[in-house]
Amino acid sequence: MTIDTRPAVSTPSASPDARPARRGTTGELGLTVVAQVVLVGWVLMGVVPLLWAVLTSFKSDREIFTSPWSPPTEWHFDNFVRAWTTANIGRYFVNSAIVVCAAVVLVMLLGAMVAYVLARYEFPGRNAIYYTLVAGMTFPIFLALVPLFFVVQNLGMLGTYHGLVLVYTAYALPFTVFFLTSFFRTLPGALVEAAMLDGCSHAGAFFRIMLPLARPGLISVGILNFFGLWNQFLLPLVLMPDQDRYVLSQGLAVLAANQGYRSDWSALFAGLVIALLPVLAVYVVFQRRIQDGLATGALK
């Protein structure tokens, strides 16, 4: 009798678990392609008009109409000089810088103090104050223009820098408190308790400990407030009737009306680019800070 000593050859199993896993399905691939196409289209919607406005600002008036989509054959830098001096864009730019920078500093200081108290202290009416400020974010600014005009006029601050600064501060305060309250709640309260055991006051604990810890959130909210106030048009339109104190949004409207009748379209586009430069510069410089601040607040 012969014994077969050859090793048994195992046949591959036909079970479904032994099949190689598929890395993706056709549906997932199609969804990824659609998402990429939407993102590319969104980027083009934002970048193409911006590049077209920048290139057009260097053209002559004749070239703007004869070849609107081609690059400028000759770069006219005098368009910016004419817009800055003749069209008074320089004066409007300085007015906007004064009002917006002062309002951002004031709203960040007051908003951080209010948000810290609402986040860290228990007292009667705390929730009522918080939800009242949150409700202010949903209040249409159109409904407040007429009574706001008479309030500012009765206070003797109509057409003044400090009047517009206070209105800007009140306008941006609800969003600032809403964002920073959640941010302060994520910060460790043990540091404040330890500092107060060492003799630190409540104000000292806020300015020396909590405010430096909240710097990412402060930077993010401050930049967002800068963007919103720099582009504000309705409030200065009602509260700044003196043309010498127009902010940049009002100045661009005046420039569009005047230069349209004069057919000086190159100066109009140059003024538009001048108004865009601070926003672009702030975003490019603080882009990483904005993302880090928002991500820190979300993760914590």
C-alpha angles and dihedrals in degrees: 000000000000121000117210107227098177115121116257114254112225116221118225114265117246093210116129091234091069094060117106112260115251114238096215144350130238091250093055091048092051091048091051092050092049091049092050092049091050092049092049090049091049091051092049091050089057102036103040097058090045094052091044091053092048094049092045091054089066095051131092120248092254093050092050090064100033098047109011096162101043126086115263115274090208124025110231106199090169088077089075092047091051092047092047096048112019096037092042093234088140092060092046090048092054091047091053092047092052096046099040097044092048092047093048092051092048096045092048092051095046094038093052092049093048093044092050093052093047092048100044109028131067115215137140113280096020094126092045091055092046096049091044089057091046090051088054088067090064097047111109111240090216091069092054100048099088098044090040090055092054093044092053091043093051090050090054093240100111111130094010131120095232091049092055091043091056092048091048089050093052090046094053098037099086094055092044093051092044093053099040095045090064090044095052091050090062095054118097111263093196090080091059092048091051092048093050091050086057091055101268117148125231091256091047092051090051098047098036103038116013099038094055090046090053094051095113091054093043092053093048095049092042092055093047090050090050091054093048096046095043090057095042113127111159098058097050090041090062101033102039108058094155109094092209088064098043116138122228097269090055091044091054091052091051090045091051091052097044099040091046091062091043092047089231095142095153091062089047092056090044090054090049091054091048089055091050096049099077092049092049092045093051092047095048094047097043100031094112091045091053093051094044093048095049092044092049092052092047096047096046 
